[in-house]
Amino acid sequence: MRGTQGDGYTAPPFIAVIAGADLGDVITASFVAEYAAAIEYGARGREGRGMVRLAAQNWQAHVDRATAEAKAAVRSRG
């Protein structure tokens, strides 16, 4: 799993904020890059890719995968 000791991964600072959230807290995230709307909806004759909508559509799968990884990590600790 990424982020374990010795794997060379350094988590971005926002991970600490997310990790500090309590059950029931609301976490709001957004894409803030200048080109995000163009990628999402399309621009200059290029079709949009819907990256935000796809992420939202697949949210439960992302949560399920992260939950399974966390449970496996806890089990492996014995």
Phi and psi restraints in degrees (value plus and minus 20) as a CYANA .aco file:
   2 ARG   PHI     -84.2   -44.2
   2 ARG   PSI     124.7   164.7
   3 GLY   PHI      73.9   113.9
   3 GLY   PSI     -21.1    18.9
   4 THR   PHI     -99.1   -59.1
   4 THR   PSI     141.0   181.0
   5 GLN   PHI     -81.5   -41.5
   5 GLN   PSI     116.0   156.0
   6 GLY   PHI      65.5   105.5
   6 GLY   PSI     -18.8    21.2
   7 ASP   PHI    -111.5   -71.5
   7 ASP   PSI     -21.0    19.0
   8 GLY   PHI      60.5   100.5
   8 GLY   PSI     -19.0    21.0
   9 TYR   PHI    -105.9   -65.9
   9 TYR   PSI     112.1   152.1
  10 THR   PHI    -134.9   -94.9
  10 THR   PSI      96.1   136.1
  11 ALA   PHI     -90.0   -50.0
  11 ALA   PSI     123.2   163.2
  12 PRO   PHI     -87.5   -47.5
  12 PRO   PSI     137.0   177.0
  13 PRO   PHI     -77.1   -37.1
  13 PRO   PSI     -50.6   -10.6
  14 PHE   PHI     -86.5   -46.5
  14 PHE   PSI     -37.6     2.4
  15 ILE   PHI     -81.9   -41.9
  15 ILE   PSI     -56.6   -16.6
  16 ALA   PHI     -83.4   -43.4
  16 ALA   PSI     -56.4   -16.4
  17 VAL   PHI     -87.2   -47.2
  17 VAL   PSI     -65.9   -25.9
  18 ILE   PHI     -83.3   -43.3
  18 ILE   PSI     -64.4   -24.4
  19 ALA   PHI     -83.4   -43.4
  19 ALA   PSI     -47.1    -7.1
  20 GLY   PHI    -104.6   -64.6
  20 GLY   PSI     -22.5    17.5
  21 ALA   PHI     -93.1   -53.1
  21 ALA   PSI     123.9   163.9
  22 ASP   PHI    -112.6   -72.6
  22 ASP   PSI     137.3   177.3
  23 LEU   PHI     -75.0   -35.0
  23 LEU   PSI     112.7   152.7
  24 GLY   PHI      74.4   114.4
  24 GLY   PSI     -36.0     4.0
  25 ASP   PHI     -87.3   -47.3
  25 ASP   PSI     130.3   170.3
  26 VAL   PHI    -119.6   -79.6
  26 VAL   PSI     108.4   148.4
  27 ILE   PHI    -133.9   -93.9
  27 ILE   PSI     104.9   144.9
  28 THR   PHI    -129.0   -89.0
  28 THR   PSI     112.1   152.1
  29 ALA   PHI    -151.4  -111.4
  29 ALA   PSI     131.6   171.6
  30 SER   PHI    -173.6  -133.6
  30 SER   PSI     143.7   183.7
  31 PHE   PHI    -113.9   -73.9
  31 PHE   PSI     109.9   149.9
  32 VAL   PHI    -136.8   -96.8
  32 VAL   PSI     -16.5    23.5
  33 ALA   PHI     -84.0   -44.0
  33 ALA   PSI     124.9   164.9
  34 GLU   PHI     -76.3   -36.3
  34 GLU   PSI     -52.6   -12.6
  35 TYR   PHI    -111.4   -71.4
  35 TYR   PSI     -17.3    22.7
  36 ALA   PHI     -78.5   -38.5
  36 ALA   PSI     -64.9   -24.9
  37 ALA   PHI     -83.8   -43.8
  37 ALA   PSI     -58.8   -18.8
  38 ALA   PHI     -84.6   -44.6
  38 ALA   PSI     -60.1   -20.1
  39 ILE   PHI     -88.0   -48.0
  39 ILE   PSI     -61.9   -21.9
  40 GLU   PHI     -86.6   -46.6
  40 GLU   PSI     -71.1   -31.1
  41 TYR   PHI    -126.8   -86.8
  41 TYR   PSI     -33.5     6.5
  42 GLY   PHI      77.4   117.4
  42 GLY   PSI     137.4   177.4
  43 ALA   PHI    -187.5  -147.5
  43 ALA   PSI     132.6   172.6
  44 ARG   PHI      31.3    71.3
  44 ARG   PSI      22.5    62.5
  45 GLY   PHI      62.3   102.3
  45 GLY   PSI     -22.0    18.0
  46 ARG   PHI    -115.2   -75.2
  46 ARG   PSI     120.1   160.1
  47 GLU   PHI     -93.2   -53.2
  47 GLU   PSI     123.6   163.6
  48 GLY   PHI     -89.4   -49.4
  48 GLY   PSI     135.9   175.9
  49 ARG   PHI    -124.5   -84.5
  49 ARG   PSI     -31.5     8.5
  50 GLY   PHI      41.4    81.4
  50 GLY   PSI      18.6    58.6
  51 MET   PHI     -81.7   -41.7
  51 MET   PSI     -57.4   -17.4
  52 VAL   PHI     -91.9   -51.9
  52 VAL   PSI     -64.7   -24.7
  53 ARG   PHI     -83.5   -43.5
  53 ARG   PSI     -58.8   -18.8
  54 LEU   PHI     -86.8   -46.8
  54 LEU   PSI     -60.2   -20.2
  55 ALA   PHI     -82.0   -42.0
  55 ALA   PSI     -62.4   -22.4
  56 ALA   PHI     -86.3   -46.3
  56 ALA   PSI     -60.8   -20.8
  57 GLN   PHI     -82.8   -42.8
  57 GLN   PSI     -55.4   -15.4
  58 ASN   PHI    -117.5   -77.5
  58 ASN   PSI      -8.5    31.5
  59 TRP   PHI     -75.1   -35.1
  59 TRP   PSI     -67.3   -27.3
  60 GLN   PHI     -82.4   -42.4
  60 GLN   PSI     -57.5   -17.5
  61 ALA   PHI     -84.2   -44.2
  61 ALA   PSI     -59.8   -19.8
  62 HIS   PHI     -83.4   -43.4
  62 HIS   PSI     -63.6   -23.6
  63 VAL   PHI     -84.5   -44.5
  63 VAL   PSI     -64.8   -24.8
  64 ASP   PHI     -81.0   -41.0
  64 ASP   PSI     -62.4   -22.4
  65 ARG   PHI     -85.5   -45.5
  65 ARG   PSI     -64.7   -24.7
  66 ALA   PHI     -84.3   -44.3
  66 ALA   PSI     -58.5   -18.5
  67 THR   PHI     -84.1   -44.1
  67 THR   PSI     -64.7   -24.7
  68 ALA   PHI     -81.8   -41.8
  68 ALA   PSI     -61.1   -21.1
  69 GLU   PHI     -83.6   -43.6
  69 GLU   PSI     -62.5   -22.5
  70 ALA   PHI     -85.5   -45.5
  70 ALA   PSI     -63.1   -23.1
  71 LYS   PHI     -83.6   -43.6
  71 LYS   PSI     -61.7   -21.7
  72 ALA   PHI     -84.0   -44.0
  72 ALA   PSI     -59.6   -19.6
  73 ALA   PHI     -83.7   -43.7
  73 ALA   PSI     -60.6   -20.6
  74 VAL   PHI     -86.5   -46.5
  74 VAL   PSI     -64.5   -24.5
  75 ARG   PHI     -81.3   -41.3
  75 ARG   PSI     -57.6   -17.6
  76 SER   PHI     -89.3   -49.3
  76 SER   PSI     -39.1     0.9
  77 ARG   PHI     -97.7   -57.7
  77 ARG   PSI     -33.0     7.0
